[in-house]
Amino acid sequence: MTSNNGRSTSESFKAQALVYRHMFSILDSMCLKWIIDSRIPNIIHDHGKPITLLELVSILKIPSTKVDRIDVFMRYMTYIGYFDITKVRIHGDNDGNNQEEEKEAFALTAASELLVKGTENPCISPMVEFVLDPVHSDFFNYLSKWFSDENRRLYEITSGTPWWELLDKNPRLLGLFNDAMAGDSQMIKLALKDHNMAFEGLETIVDVGGGTGTTAQIFSEKFPELKYIVFDLPQVVKNLKGCNNLNFVGGDMFESIPKADAILLKSVLHNWSDDNCIKILRNCKDAVKVLSKDRKGKIIILETVINEKQDEPEITRLKFLMNINMQIMHGKERSEEEWKNIFHEAGLYDYKIFSFTGYLSLIEVYP
Ligand SMILES: Nc1ncnc2c1ncn2[C@@H]1O[C@H](CSCC[C@H]([NH3+])C(=O)O)[C@@H](O)[C@H]1O
């Protein structure tokens, strides 16, 4: 049987489900925001073992009228991978029965462990809080307006201010952004456990666009013999204090970059157009010191490399979404071919790509 445009009814019903599922994916984001706002990952973590629904609602101080709803939300978040349901034995119940009984309980998974705040382990909750903050996420309502505007970035159209100036004028948003990037950088701790990065013969490293210094701190724990400079806009580093092997320097990477044996760029180039990246890379090339007669230092780039032929579909989908997110900033996520083109334009011909975290690659560029 056929329905509209000669398609089978089952195809149309599947299509309707795709559209509705897509439309409701805003609730996926909001449920993620809800579990972080309610500190549910921390509650389960602090509980020390899987938590029953009644234990959870009593800590959350949920009115009894909403208990069943929490169950529905928690089961959905379990279904998509944020919790596991296991069995625990607990004493007594609400009827004064002192027998031990088995109850279902929610345990953390690898995903919700990454949302636990205040431990030694990496935490990416601040990134979720930044992206889903109402001021930030409201920008996404204006994509059509952005497409019909010739030059301005999405944020410039809606706020009337360039992005980095907007952050400068809004300390709350700047704080959320810096915390988000610092949280993201914590994942590097895990990558460095397995990665055999080579820094022989190098003494100094500049983290260009290094934010509040989380990436440099993580590197300095792993490679304490190196001296680090975190180089970022003056307003980002103005109140930050360094220590013996880590210093903050304010400046503009489009003007010049402090000289060092190695230059690190994490999540910086994807903010910029090809032309601007070429300018930044040329300045990086000028900043890399000559180590010996025929040896120079290197540029280390931590960024996404889009590679849909090789990556798992989930990672490709993430990279495509990140690309959309960067396009509205007039930056982009790049394929190897696109990276190679901007390297060549900047006079950099030798590079190697290594896998690093799930979505970030490590690109070493040898000037
Ligand atoms: N012109 C500029 N010169 C130096 N840093 C800049 C400039 N424009 C933007 N930035 C910084 O570039 C960074 C991009 S966000 C990446 C931050 C950090 N590398 C991390 O991954 O955690 C922000 O910290 C900006 O303040």
The ligand as an SDF file (V2000), in Angstrom:
LIG
                    3D

 26 28  0  0  0  0  0  0  0  0999 V2000
   43.9160   36.1390   19.6310 N   0  0  0  0  0  0  0  0  0  0  0  0
   44.0880   35.2220   20.5830 C   0  0  0  0  0  0  0  0  0  0  0  0
   45.3090   35.0350   21.1600 N   0  0  0  0  0  0  0  0  0  0  0  0
   45.4870   34.1000   22.1320 C   0  0  0  0  0  0  0  0  0  0  0  0
   44.4770   33.2810   22.5780 N   0  0  0  0  0  0  0  0  0  0  0  0
   43.2560   33.4420   22.0260 C   0  0  0  0  0  0  0  0  0  0  0  0
   42.9980   34.4110   21.0110 C   0  0  0  0  0  0  0  0  0  0  0  0
   41.6930   34.3280   20.6650 N   0  0  0  0  0  0  0  0  0  0  0  0
   41.1460   33.3550   21.4230 C   0  0  0  0  0  0  0  0  0  0  0  0
   42.0790   32.8170   22.2450 N   0  0  0  0  0  0  0  0  0  0  0  0
   41.8920   31.7200   23.2400 C   0  0  0  0  0  0  0  0  0  0  0  0
   41.7690   30.4870   22.5520 O   0  0  0  0  0  0  0  0  0  0  0  0
   41.1640   29.5720   23.4670 C   0  0  0  0  0  0  0  0  0  0  0  0
   40.2630   28.6530   22.6760 C   0  0  0  0  0  0  0  0  0  0  0  0
   39.3830   27.5110   23.6930 S   0  0  0  0  0  0  0  0  0  0  0  0
   40.6380   26.3030   24.0120 C   0  0  0  0  0  0  0  0  0  0  0  0
   41.2300   26.4200   25.3840 C   0  0  0  0  0  0  0  0  0  0  0  0
   42.2570   25.3500   25.7680 C   0  0  0  0  0  0  0  0  0  0  0  0
   43.2980   25.1580   24.7460 N   0  0  0  0  0  0  0  0  0  0  0  0
   41.5740   24.0460   26.0260 C   0  0  0  0  0  0  0  0  0  0  0  0
   41.4560   23.2060   25.1410 O   0  0  0  0  0  0  0  0  0  0  0  0
   41.1020   23.8500   27.1460 O   0  0  0  0  0  0  0  0  0  0  0  0
   40.4320   30.4040   24.5230 C   0  0  0  0  0  0  0  0  0  0  0  0
   41.0260   30.2120   25.7740 O   0  0  0  0  0  0  0  0  0  0  0  0
   40.5900   31.8320   24.0100 C   0  0  0  0  0  0  0  0  0  0  0  0
   40.6510   32.7950   25.0510 O   0  0  0  0  0  0  0  0  0  0  0  0
  1  2  1  0
  2  3  1  0
  2  7  2  0
  3  4  2  0
  4  5  1  0
  5  6  2  0
  6  7  1  0
  6 10  1  0
  7  8  1  0
  8  9  2  0
  9 10  1  0
 10 11  1  0
 11 12  1  0
 11 25  1  0
 12 13  1  0
 13 14  1  0
 13 23  1  0
 14 15  1  0
 15 16  1  0
 16 17  1  0
 17 18  1  0
 18 19  1  0
 18 20  1  0
 20 21  2  0
 20 22  1  0
 23 24  1  0
 23 25  1  0
 25 26  1  0
M  CHG  1  19   1
M  END
$$$$
